[in-house]
């Protein structure tokens, strides 16, 4: 039953024979399980005949959690906040959960959520780009439903272009979101920064997912980022144990022990504002090894703070 519900929640149309084959059950068992889902309140459409199949409607209610309207809105808004990075480590999980919740919400609740989102100003910790939650949700739905996607994209130092892809996975790394997808026009795997992507559109065209090289989209994305040189390679020795620095900097840098009470912080960044903020909030003595520009930025920040403190 749970496997059936998970497949139906992609909201694609499933031919009966294909759905029964996926579940490894008989057509009769499949019909019985669909009837049980309907009894629980899930609106499942069925088409009869040789090409008959099943599809889950967009929700007219919120079964079977028995949430009232305010609770459903609170869950969706909370997931959007977590997807924006407010809860470190839960960004991708939040987007996947949000895609499931949004599919089952009736239109009146979706309007409330969009209105609430429009009336609030999200803060992005660490200077990461602010994203449109609707963009993330649309892409997540395309990944989940195995549906081809069109969007406009502006690559780094390049002109905008129209893209047509088979979306594979949304990945959150280093204060940014990326889409890992098979680019149909270029015939290869590509990654796209979500903050450079606009007007994502579901096409309704389904596809059979390809196997990403290595089988792990996060590892593949990390290898792609490692091959792209950033402007600054930061190295700083800090008078704090590596475990303390690691906990403070999270996924945006690494810390290796120098001694029991000190460590070396490494970051690869385009903007020195982030490492300056990390050093300032750690509240520990440090020595900048590279780049020289970081010394100037840290000194300028310290002088600004001193002036503001009246010294």
C-alpha positions in Angstrom: 0.0 0.0 0.0 2.8 2.4 0.9 4.7 1.6 -2.3 1.6 2.1 -4.3 0.9 5.5 -2.7 4.5 6.6 -3.2 4.3 5.8 -6.9 0.9 7.5 -7.3 2.1 10.6 -5.5 4.4 11.4 -8.5 1.0 12.4 -10.1 2.0 10.8 -13.4 -0.5 8.6 -15.2 0.4 4.9 -14.6 -0.8 2.2 -17.0 -2.3 -0.6 -14.9 0.1 -3.2 -16.3 3.2 -1.1 -15.6 2.0 -0.2 -12.1 1.3 -3.8 -11.2 4.7 -4.9 -12.6 6.5 -2.2 -10.5 4.7 -3.5 -7.4 5.1 -7.2 -8.3 1.4 -7.9 -7.8 -1.5 -9.1 -9.9 -3.9 -6.6 -11.5 -6.6 -7.9 -9.2 -4.5 -7.1 -6.1 -3.7 -3.7 -7.6 -7.4 -2.9 -8.0 -8.1 -3.9 -4.4 -5.3 -1.7 -3.1 -6.5 1.3 -5.1 -10.0 0.8 -3.6 -8.4 0.8 -0.1 -6.6 4.1 -0.8 -9.9 5.6 -1.9 -11.5 4.5 1.4 -8.7 6.4 3.2 -9.6 9.5 1.3 -7.1 9.5 -1.6 -8.8 10.6 -4.9 -7.5 8.0 -7.4 -8.8 8.3 -11.0 -9.0 5.0 -13.0 -9.3 4.5 -16.7 -10.7 1.2 -17.9 -9.8 -0.8 -21.0 -6.6 -2.3 -22.5 -4.7 1.0 -22.0 -6.4 1.7 -18.6 -4.5 3.0 -15.6 -4.5 5.1 -12.5 -3.6 8.6 -11.5 -3.8 10.5 -8.2 -5.7 13.8 -8.3 -4.5 17.0 -6.7 -6.0 17.0 -3.2 -9.4 18.2 -2.4 -8.5 17.4 1.2 -5.4 16.5 3.2 -5.7 12.8 3.9 -4.8 10.8 5.8 -3.0 13.0 8.3 -6.2 14.7 9.3 -4.6 18.2 9.4 -6.7 21.3 9.6 -6.0 24.1 7.2 -3.8 26.1 9.5 -1.7 23.0 10.4 -1.2 22.2 6.7 -0.1 25.7 5.9 2.3 25.7 8.9 3.9 22.5 7.6 4.4 23.8 4.1 5.8 27.1 5.3 8.1 25.3 7.7 9.4 23.0 5.0 10.1 26.0 2.7 12.1 27.7 5.5 14.1 24.5 6.0 14.7 24.2 2.3 16.2 27.7 2.3 18.9 26.5 4.7 17.4 27.5 8.0 18.0 24.0 9.3 21.5 22.8 8.2 21.6 19.3 6.7 17.8 19.2 6.0 17.6 21.2 2.8 17.2 18.4 0.3 14.9 16.3 2.6 12.7 19.4 3.1 12.4 20.0 -0.7 11.4 16.3 -1.3 8.8 16.5 1.6 7.5 19.8 0.4 6.9 18.4 -3.1 4.8 15.7 -1.6 2.8 18.0 0.6 2.1 20.6 -2.1 0.7 17.9 -4.4 -2.0 17.0 -1.9 -3.0 20.6 -0.9 -6.2 22.0 -2.3 -5.9 25.3 -4.3 -7.2 27.5 -1.5 -4.3 26.4 0.8 -1.7 26.9 -2.0 -2.9 30.5 -2.4 -2.5 31.1 1.4 1.0 29.7 1.3 2.0 31.8 -1.7 0.5 34.9 -0.1 2.4 34.3 3.1 5.6 33.8 1.2 5.2 37.0 -0.8 4.6 39.0 2.4 7.8 37.8 4.2 11.5 38.5 3.5 13.6 35.4 3.9 17.1 35.7 5.4 19.9 33.6 3.9 22.6 32.7 6.4 26.1 33.3 5.2 25.2 35.4 2.2 23.8 32.6 0.0 21.5 33.6 -2.8 17.8 34.0 -2.0 15.7 31.5 -4.0 12.1 31.4 -5.1 10.5 28.5 -3.2 8.1 27.9 -6.1 11.1 27.3 -8.4 12.5 24.7 -6.0 9.1 23.1 -5.7 8.5 22.9 -9.5 11.9 21.3 -10.0 11.4 18.9 -7.2 8.1 17.8 -8.7 9.8 17.3 -12.1 12.5 15.1 -10.4 10.0 13.1 -8.4 7.5 12.7 -11.3 10.3 11.8 -13.9 9.0 14.7 -16.1 11.1 16.6 -18.6 11.7 20.3 -17.7 12.3 23.5 -19.6 13.8 26.6 -18.2 16.0 29.7 -19.0 19.5 29.6 -17.7 22.4 32.1 -17.4 25.7 30.4 -16.9 28.8 32.1 -15.3 30.0 34.9 -17.6 27.8 33.7 -20.4 24.6 34.7 -22.2 21.2 33.2 -21.3 20.0 30.1 -23.0 16.9 27.9 -23.1 17.4 24.4 -21.6 15.5 21.2 -22.0 16.5 18.5 -19.5 15.6 15.3 -17.8 15.9 16.4 -14.1 17.6 13.9 -11.8 18.2 15.4 -8.4 18.3 18.7 -6.5 21.5 19.0 -4.4 22.3 21.5 -1.7 26.0 22.3 -1.3 28.0 25.3 0.0 25.0 27.7 0.5 23.7 27.0 -3.0 21.2 24.7 -4.7 22.0 22.8 -7.9 20.0 20.8 -10.3 21.7 17.6 -11.6 20.1 16.7 -15.0 20.6 15.1 -18.4 20.8 17.9 -20.9 18.8 16.7 -23.9 20.2 19.2 -26.3 23.9 18.6 -25.4 23.5 14.8 -24.8 25.4 14.9 -21.5 25.0 15.3 -17.7 25.0 18.9 -16.6 24.6 20.9 -13.3 22.7 24.1 -13.0 22.8 26.7 -10.2 19.2 27.3 -9.2 19.7 31.0 -8.5 20.7 31.3 -12.2 17.7 29.4 -13.4 14.4 31.1 -14.2 10.9 30.2 -15.4 11.0 26.4 -14.9 8.2 24.7 -16.7 6.9 21.2 -16.5 6.4 19.7 -20.0 4.2 16.7 -19.2 6.7 14.5 -21.1 7.8 11.5 -19.0 11.2 9.8 -19.2 13.0 6.7 -17.8 15.8 7.9 -15.5 19.4 7.4 -16.6 22.1 6.2 -14.2 24.3 9.1 -13.2 28.1 8.4 -13.4 29.2 6.8 -10.1 25.6 6.4 -9.0 25.7 9.2 -6.4 24.5 12.7 -7.5 26.0 14.4 -4.4 29.4 12.9 -5.0 29.1 13.8 -8.7 28.2 17.4 -7.9 31.1 17.7 -5.4 33.5 16.5 -8.1 32.2 19.1 -10.6 32.6 21.9 -8.0 36.1 20.8 -7.2 37.0 21.1 -10.9 35.8 24.7 -11.0 38.4 27.1 -9.7 37.1 29.7 -7.3 38.7 33.1 -6.9 40.2 32.6 -3.4 41.8 29.6 -1.7 41.6 30.5 2.0 44.0 29.0 4.6 43.9 30.3 8.2 45.4 28.8 11.4 43.0 29.4 14.2 43.5 29.0 18.0 40.6 26.6 18.4 40.4 22.8 18.2 39.4 21.4 14.8 36.2 20.0 16.1 35.1 23.4 17.3 35.9 25.1 14.0 34.2 22.2 12.0 31.0 22.7 14.0 31.1 26.4 13.4 31.8 26.4 9.7 29.6 23.5 8.8 29.7 22.3 5.1 31.3 25.5 3.8 34.8 24.7 4.8 37.2 22.1 6.3 39.3 22.1 9.5 42.3 20.0 10.1 44.2 19.7 13.4 47.4 21.6 13.8 47.7 20.9 17.6 45.3 19.9 20.4 44.2 23.5 20.7 44.6 24.9 17.1 43.5 24.0 13.6 43.8 25.1 9.9 40.6 26.3 8.3 40.4 25.8 4.5 37.8 27.4 2.3 37.4 27.9 -1.5 35.3 31.0 -2.2 34.5 33.7 -4.7 33.8 36.3 -2.0 35.9 36.9 1.1 33.0 38.2 3.1 32.1 34.8 4.3 35.5 33.8 5.7 35.8 37.2 7.4 32.4 36.6 9.1 33.5 33.1 10.2 36.7 34.5 11.7 34.9 37.3 13.5 32.3 35.1 15.0 34.8 32.4 16.2 36.3 35.0 18.6 39.8 33.4 18.5 43.3 34.5 17.6 44.2 33.5 14.0 46.9 33.8 11.4 46.1 34.3 7.7 48.2 32.1 5.5 46.4 32.9 2.2 45.3 34.8 0.4 46.9 38.2 1.2 43.6 39.9 0.3 42.0 38.3 3.3 44.4 40.1 5.7 43.3 43.4 4.2 39.6 42.5 4.4 39.9 41.4 8.0 41.8 44.5 9.0 39.3 46.8 7.3 36.4 44.9 9.0 38.1 45.3 12.4 38.7 49.0 11.9 35.1 49.5 11.0 33.9 47.7 14.1 36.3 49.7 16.3 35.0 53.0 14.9 31.5 51.9 15.5 32.3 51.1 19.1 33.7 54.6 19.6 37.4 53.7 19.8 
